[in-house]
């Protein structure tokens, strides 16, 4: 009968627990530092708060545009809004006025702090 060496017996007894510890370590590492871990969750929360702030700003811009559209209703147009629109479309201005053209989307992005590469 051959006897196994003490080293082999020790490795046989410690093999499964070592494997279990490695598997637990693997999952613990990914739970904390993985792409969906705790660290990434904090980043997701930060981005969510930033996007919600941008969304709220865009909603305010949308409400302003909706108000301007209502002021230009043909049944009861606001005289100041009509004057502004006519000046812009006909390119008429007083000598002491400065005109800076900004499109609606650029104005909204500028007002809400949205970068173009997002």
C-alpha positions in Angstrom: 0.0 0.0 0.0 1.3 3.4 -0.9 0.9 6.3 1.5 0.3 9.8 0.2 2.6 12.4 1.2 1.6 14.9 3.9 1.9 17.7 1.4 -0.6 16.1 -1.0 -3.0 15.5 1.9 -2.8 19.1 3.0 -3.4 20.3 -0.6 -6.3 18.0 -0.9 -7.9 19.3 2.3 -7.2 23.0 1.5 -8.1 22.9 -2.3 -11.8 23.4 -2.1 -11.8 26.1 0.6 -9.1 28.0 -1.4 -11.2 27.7 -4.6 -14.2 29.0 -2.7 -12.2 31.9 -1.3 -11.0 32.8 -4.9 -14.5 32.7 -6.3 -15.9 34.9 -3.4 -13.0 37.3 -4.0 -13.7 37.5 -7.7 -17.4 38.4 -7.1 -16.5 40.8 -4.3 -14.1 42.6 -6.5 -16.6 43.0 -9.3 -19.3 44.0 -6.8 -17.2 47.0 -5.7 -15.0 47.9 -8.7 -16.7 46.3 -11.6 -18.6 48.1 -14.4 -21.9 47.7 -12.4 -20.3 48.0 -8.9 -20.6 50.4 -6.1 -18.1 52.9 -7.5 -19.8 52.9 -10.9 -23.2 53.3 -9.2 -22.0 56.6 -7.6 -20.9 57.8 -11.0 -24.4 56.8 -12.4 -26.0 58.8 -9.6 -23.9 61.9 -10.4 -24.7 61.7 -14.1 -28.4 61.2 -13.4 -28.5 64.3 -11.2 -26.7 66.3 -13.9 -29.1 65.1 -16.6 -32.1 65.8 -14.4 -30.8 69.4 -14.0 -30.3 69.7 -17.7 -33.8 68.3 -18.3 -35.4 70.8 -15.9 -33.5 73.6 -17.7 -34.7 72.4 -21.1 -38.3 72.2 -19.8 -38.0 75.9 -18.7 -36.7 76.8 -22.2 -39.6 74.8 -23.7 -42.1 76.7 -21.5 -40.6 80.0 -22.7 -40.9 79.0 -26.3 -44.5 77.8 -25.8 -45.2 81.2 -24.2 -43.7 83.0 -27.3 -45.8 80.9 -29.6 -48.9 81.8 -27.6 -48.0 85.5 -27.8 -47.9 85.3 -31.6 -51.4 83.8 -31.9 -53.1 85.5 -34.8 -56.3 86.1 -32.9 -54.6 88.2 -30.2 -51.0 88.9 -31.0 -48.8 90.7 -28.5 -47.6 94.0 -30.1 -44.1 93.8 -28.6 -43.6 90.3 -29.8 -44.8 91.2 -33.3 -42.4 94.2 -33.3 -39.5 92.0 -32.3 -40.3 89.4 -34.9 -40.7 91.9 -37.7 -37.4 93.6 -36.8 -35.6 90.3 -36.9 -37.1 89.0 -40.2 -36.8 92.4 -42.0 -33.4 93.1 -40.6 -34.4 96.5 -39.3 -32.8 98.0 -36.2 -32.3 101.4 -34.6 -28.8 102.9 -34.8 -28.1 102.3 -31.1 -29.1 98.6 -31.1 -26.7 95.6 -31.4 -27.9 92.3 -32.9 -26.4 89.0 -31.9 -27.9 86.1 -33.9 -28.3 82.9 -31.9 -30.4 80.0 -33.0 -32.9 78.5 -30.7 -31.0 75.2 -30.1 -27.7 77.0 -29.5 -29.5 79.3 -27.0 -31.0 76.4 -25.2 -27.7 74.5 -25.0 -25.9 77.7 -23.8 -28.5 78.4 -21.2 -28.6 74.9 -19.9 -24.9 74.2 -20.0 -25.1 71.3 -22.5 -21.9 70.5 -24.4 -22.2 69.6 -28.1 -20.2 66.3 -27.8 -22.7 64.7 -25.4 
